[in-house]
């Protein structure tokens, strides 16, 4: 099936920035391709869909996104196999989650056909930016912002949807030390913790800075009521291996329903690992660290895929994890990335072939 681009205007850039980019030395999210996709919600429908040269957009100072925070986004990746084919990884899950976020923030949902047509046209046009070297991918950032002018406290009537693309390598590197939160919270029951809205991330920056200043790279967030149950690691879902059991918290209105999280669970179960999705307390993890049964901790998310954690701090006490040659984290990460990049067969049907134009 081809792409229906009859309702999408395409204006190509007369120049390219690709030769200015060092693809062997990329900082995550700092370089962007030559084009972007945008679409406006006006008079109750999504319209004016277009691909055009990457560049600034113009907004009125009273645009509601600046005042009331109606802004949501997703994170996706495209991969190019050695034969030049471009693949996405579970993209429908991203659209489903985007629209769940939209509903929660009173933003109109974005239509599936336009989402895929716009993204795939953009990926075709900027296909040369997708590298095939080990660890390379194209990070895709879809987002919606409220553009209606006015400072009345009400949902906007106009919005802008966009795709921007950024070539990427592996996101995190080095040893990651984390601090278990015992004061600040990422989200609360009944709130918007399950949504990928901008405010969730803004609220994390200050406590994360405090953790950085104390020598830790990330915060592992706990529940807002008791600060006893472990929920997320930085901007990722978090897993704990106690003995031979892999444990992660259940999703809720406080915890993001991570696509990488789902993939980790599915692969772990297929490999025969024991997996438990349940509440896990800081005291259980602390006790496991003390008695030597806490073997692994790692975060899981789109940008990093899997990020091992080497130590944690709880109430002033540091606990180091053992260094394993054959860890669950490294094994599961390899299986996910091998599927993503086409090195092995995909037994789950997760890969999506980008259509050509």
C-alpha positions as CSV (number, residue, x, y, z in Angstrom):
1,X,0.0,0.0,0.0
2,X,1.3,3.4,-0.9
3,X,1.1,6.7,1.0
4,X,-1.9,8.9,0.4
5,X,-0.1,12.3,0.0
6,X,-2.8,14.0,-2.0
7,X,-3.8,16.1,1.0
8,X,-0.2,16.8,2.1
9,X,1.7,19.7,0.5
10,X,5.4,19.1,0.0
11,X,7.9,21.9,-0.2
12,X,11.5,20.7,-0.3
13,X,14.5,22.6,0.9
14,X,16.9,24.0,-1.7
15,X,19.9,23.2,0.6
16,X,20.9,20.5,3.0
17,X,22.7,20.5,6.3
18,X,23.6,16.8,6.2
19,X,27.3,17.5,5.3
20,X,27.6,19.7,8.4
21,X,26.8,16.8,10.8
22,X,29.4,14.5,12.4
23,X,27.3,11.3,12.6
24,X,30.1,9.7,14.7
25,X,29.8,12.3,17.4
26,X,26.2,13.2,17.9
27,X,24.7,14.8,21.0
28,X,21.2,13.5,21.5
29,X,18.5,15.8,20.2
30,X,20.7,18.6,19.0
31,X,20.8,18.0,15.2
32,X,17.7,18.1,13.1
33,X,17.1,17.1,9.5
34,X,16.2,19.3,6.6
35,X,12.5,19.0,6.8
36,X,9.5,18.8,9.2
37,X,5.9,18.0,9.0
38,X,3.1,20.2,10.4
39,X,-0.7,20.2,10.5
40,X,-3.2,22.6,12.2
41,X,-6.4,22.0,14.0
42,X,-8.8,24.8,13.0
43,X,-12.6,24.9,13.1
44,X,-12.9,21.4,14.5
45,X,-10.7,19.5,12.0
46,X,-7.0,18.8,11.2
47,X,-6.0,20.7,8.1
48,X,-3.1,22.4,6.2
49,X,-0.9,19.3,6.4
50,X,2.5,20.0,4.9
51,X,6.1,18.9,4.8
52,X,8.4,21.9,4.5
53,X,12.0,23.0,5.3
54,X,12.9,22.7,8.9
55,X,12.8,26.1,10.6
56,X,11.1,28.3,13.3
57,X,7.4,28.6,13.7
58,X,5.6,31.8,14.6
59,X,3.2,31.9,17.6
60,X,1.4,34.8,19.3
61,X,2.7,35.6,22.8
62,X,-0.7,34.8,24.1
63,X,-0.8,31.3,22.6
64,X,-2.3,29.0,25.2
65,X,0.5,26.6,25.2
66,X,2.6,29.2,26.9
67,X,0.1,29.9,29.6
68,X,-1.8,26.7,30.3
69,X,0.6,24.0,29.2
70,X,-1.4,22.1,26.6
71,X,1.6,20.3,25.1
72,X,2.1,16.6,24.6
73,X,4.7,14.6,22.7
74,X,6.0,11.1,21.8
75,X,9.4,9.6,21.2
76,X,9.9,7.1,18.4
77,X,12.8,5.7,16.3
78,X,13.3,4.7,12.7
79,X,16.1,2.3,11.7
80,X,17.7,1.6,8.3
81,X,18.9,-1.9,7.5
82,X,22.0,-2.6,5.4
83,X,19.8,-3.0,2.3
84,X,18.4,0.5,2.7
85,X,15.0,-0.4,4.0
86,X,13.6,1.8,6.8
87,X,11.7,0.4,9.7
88,X,9.8,1.7,12.7
89,X,9.3,-0.1,16.0
90,X,5.8,-0.5,17.3
91,X,4.6,2.9,15.9
92,X,0.9,2.2,16.5
93,X,1.6,2.0,20.2
94,X,3.0,5.6,20.0
95,X,-0.1,6.9,18.3
96,X,-2.3,5.2,20.8
97,X,-0.4,6.7,23.7
98,X,-0.3,10.1,22.0
99,X,-4.1,10.2,21.7
100,X,-4.4,9.0,25.4
101,X,-2.3,12.0,26.4
102,X,-4.4,14.2,24.1
103,X,-7.7,13.1,25.7
104,X,-6.3,13.7,29.2
105,X,-5.2,17.3,28.3
106,X,-8.4,18.1,26.4
107,X,-6.6,18.2,23.1
108,X,-8.2,16.8,19.9
109,X,-7.0,13.3,18.9
110,X,-4.8,13.0,15.8
111,X,-6.0,10.8,13.0
112,X,-4.1,7.6,12.3
113,X,-3.9,7.9,8.5
114,X,-2.5,11.4,8.7
115,X,-0.1,10.4,11.4
116,X,1.4,7.6,9.3
117,X,1.3,9.4,6.0
118,X,2.9,12.5,7.3
119,X,5.6,10.6,9.2
120,X,6.5,8.3,6.3
121,X,6.6,11.1,3.7
122,X,9.0,13.0,6.0
123,X,11.2,9.9,6.5
124,X,11.3,9.3,2.8
125,X,12.4,12.8,2.1
126,X,15.1,12.8,4.8
127,X,16.0,9.1,4.3
128,X,19.7,9.9,3.7
129,X,20.0,11.1,7.3
130,X,19.3,7.7,8.7
131,X,22.6,5.9,9.3
132,X,23.3,2.2,9.3
133,X,26.2,2.1,11.7
134,X,26.0,0.2,15.0
135,X,23.7,2.0,17.4
136,X,22.4,4.6,14.9
137,X,18.8,5.5,14.4
138,X,16.5,8.4,13.6
139,X,14.7,9.8,16.6
140,X,11.2,11.0,15.7
141,X,9.5,13.6,17.9
142,X,5.7,14.0,17.2
143,X,4.1,16.7,19.4
144,X,0.9,18.8,19.7
145,X,0.7,22.3,21.2
146,X,-2.1,24.7,21.7
147,X,-1.8,27.7,19.4
148,X,-5.0,29.7,20.0
149,X,-4.4,33.3,21.1
150,X,-5.9,34.4,24.4
151,X,-5.2,34.0,28.1
152,X,-8.6,32.8,29.3
153,X,-8.2,29.6,31.3
154,X,-9.9,27.2,29.0
155,X,-8.9,24.5,26.4
156,X,-7.7,26.0,23.1
157,X,-9.7,25.8,20.0
158,X,-6.6,25.7,17.7
159,X,-3.6,23.4,17.8
160,X,-0.5,22.5,15.8
161,X,0.8,19.0,15.3
162,X,4.4,18.5,14.1
163,X,7.0,15.8,13.4
164,X,10.7,16.7,13.7
165,X,13.6,14.3,13.1
166,X,16.9,14.0,14.8
167,X,19.7,11.5,14.0
168,X,20.8,9.6,17.1
169,X,23.3,7.3,18.5
170,X,23.1,5.4,21.9
171,X,21.6,7.9,24.4
172,X,23.1,7.2,27.8
173,X,26.7,6.0,28.4
174,X,28.9,5.3,31.4
175,X,27.9,4.2,34.9
176,X,24.5,5.5,36.1
177,X,24.0,6.1,39.8
178,X,20.5,6.9,41.0
179,X,18.9,8.5,44.1
180,X,15.6,7.1,45.4
181,X,13.2,10.0,45.9
182,X,11.9,10.6,49.4
183,X,10.6,14.1,49.1
184,X,9.8,15.2,45.5
185,X,7.3,13.4,43.3
186,X,7.0,13.0,39.5
187,X,3.2,12.5,39.6
188,X,0.2,11.8,41.8
189,X,-2.9,9.6,41.6
190,X,-5.6,11.2,39.5
191,X,-3.0,13.4,37.7
192,X,-1.3,13.2,34.4
193,X,1.7,10.9,35.2
194,X,0.6,8.4,32.5
195,X,0.5,11.1,29.8
196,X,3.6,12.4,27.9
197,X,2.8,16.0,28.6
198,X,5.5,18.7,28.8
199,X,4.7,19.7,32.4
200,X,5.6,16.2,33.7
201,X,9.2,16.7,32.5
202,X,9.5,20.3,33.7
203,X,8.6,19.2,37.2
204,X,11.4,16.7,37.2
205,X,14.2,19.1,36.3
206,X,14.7,20.7,39.8
207,X,14.9,17.5,41.9
208,X,17.0,15.9,39.2
209,X,19.4,18.8,39.4
210,X,19.7,18.3,43.1
211,X,20.5,14.7,42.5
212,X,23.1,15.7,39.9
213,X,24.7,18.1,42.3
214,X,25.0,15.3,44.9
215,X,26.7,13.0,42.3
216,X,23.8,11.0,40.9
217,X,22.7,10.9,37.3
218,X,19.0,10.2,37.8
219,X,16.2,10.0,40.3
220,X,14.1,6.9,40.8
221,X,10.7,8.2,41.6
222,X,8.5,6.9,44.4
223,X,4.8,7.1,44.9
224,X,3.6,10.6,46.1
225,X,1.6,9.3,49.1
226,X,4.2,7.3,51.0
227,X,7.5,7.5,49.0
228,X,7.8,3.8,49.6
229,X,6.9,2.2,46.2
230,X,9.4,2.6,43.4
231,X,7.8,3.7,40.1
232,X,10.1,5.2,37.4
233,X,13.7,5.9,36.8
234,X,14.3,9.4,35.5
235,X,12.3,9.6,32.3
236,X,12.2,5.8,31.9
237,X,10.4,2.8,33.4
238,X,12.5,0.9,35.9
239,X,13.2,-2.9,36.4
240,X,14.7,-4.7,39.3
241,X,16.2,-8.2,39.3
242,X,16.1,-9.9,42.6
243,X,17.5,-13.4,42.4
244,X,16.2,-14.7,39.1
245,X,13.0,-12.6,39.1
246,X,12.6,-9.5,37.1
247,X,10.2,-7.0,38.8
248,X,8.6,-3.8,37.5
249,X,5.8,-1.6,38.8
250,X,2.3,-1.9,37.2
251,X,1.2,1.0,35.0
252,X,-1.3,3.4,36.5
253,X,-2.4,7.0,36.2
254,X,1.0,7.8,37.8
255,X,3.2,5.7,35.6
256,X,3.9,5.9,31.8
257,X,2.8,2.9,29.8
258,X,6.3,2.5,28.2
259,X,6.6,0.8,24.8
260,X,10.1,-0.4,25.6
261,X,8.8,-1.6,29.0
262,X,6.2,-3.8,27.2
263,X,8.9,-5.1,24.9
264,X,11.2,-5.9,27.8
265,X,8.5,-7.9,29.6
266,X,7.5,-9.8,26.4
267,X,11.1,-10.8,25.6
268,X,11.9,-11.7,29.2
269,X,8.8,-14.0,29.3
270,X,9.7,-15.5,25.9
271,X,13.2,-16.2,27.2
272,X,11.8,-18.0,30.2
273,X,12.7,-15.4,32.8
274,X,10.4,-15.1,35.8
275,X,8.6,-11.7,35.5
276,X,6.5,-10.0,38.2
277,X,4.5,-6.9,37.5
278,X,3.7,-5.6,41.0
279,X,4.4,-2.9,43.6
280,X,8.0,-3.0,44.8
281,X,9.0,-1.0,47.8
282,X,12.3,0.8,48.6
283,X,12.7,-1.4,51.6
284,X,12.4,-4.6,49.6
285,X,15.1,-3.4,47.2
286,X,17.3,-2.1,50.1
287,X,17.0,-5.5,51.9
288,X,17.9,-7.3,48.7
289,X,20.9,-5.1,48.2
290,X,22.0,-5.8,51.8
291,X,21.6,-9.6,51.5
292,X,23.1,-9.8,48.0
293,X,20.0,-10.9,46.0
294,X,19.6,-7.6,44.2
295,X,21.5,-8.4,41.0
296,X,20.4,-5.8,38.5
297,X,18.5,-2.5,38.1
298,X,17.9,-0.8,34.8
299,X,15.8,1.8,33.1
300,X,13.9,1.1,29.9
301,X,12.9,3.8,27.3
302,X,12.9,4.8,23.7
303,X,16.1,6.9,23.7
304,X,18.4,4.5,25.6
305,X,16.5,1.3,25.1
306,X,18.0,-0.1,28.3
307,X,20.2,1.8,30.7
308,X,21.9,-0.3,33.5
309,X,22.1,1.2,36.9
310,X,25.3,0.5,39.0
311,X,24.2,1.9,42.4
312,X,21.5,3.6,44.3
313,X,21.2,5.8,47.3
314,X,18.4,5.7,49.8
315,X,18.2,8.0,52.8
316,X,22.0,8.8,52.7
317,X,23.2,5.2,52.2
318,X,24.8,4.0,48.9
319,X,24.3,0.5,47.7
320,X,26.4,-0.9,44.8
321,X,25.1,-3.6,42.4
322,X,27.3,-6.5,41.3
323,X,29.0,-6.4,37.9
324,X,27.6,-9.3,35.9
325,X,29.2,-10.6,32.7
326,X,25.9,-12.1,31.5
327,X,23.1,-9.8,32.7
328,X,19.5,-9.8,31.9
329,X,19.8,-6.1,30.8
330,X,22.5,-6.7,28.2
331,X,20.7,-9.8,26.8
332,X,17.3,-8.2,26.6
333,X,18.7,-5.0,25.1
334,X,20.5,-7.0,22.4
335,X,17.4,-8.9,21.5
336,X,15.4,-5.7,21.2
337,X,18.0,-3.8,19.1
338,X,18.5,-6.8,16.9
339,X,14.8,-6.8,16.1
340,X,14.8,-3.1,15.6
341,X,17.7,-3.1,13.2
342,X,16.6,-6.2,11.3
343,X,19.5,-8.5,12.4
344,X,17.1,-11.2,13.5
345,X,13.6,-12.3,12.7
346,X,10.8,-10.4,14.5
347,X,8.7,-13.1,16.3
348,X,6.4,-10.5,17.7
349,X,5.3,-8.5,14.6
350,X,6.7,-5.3,16.1
351,X,8.6,-4.0,13.0
352,X,6.8,-1.7,10.6
353,X,8.2,-1.2,7.1
354,X,8.1,2.5,6.1
355,X,6.3,2.8,2.8
356,X,8.0,4.5,-0.2
357,X,6.8,7.5,-2.1
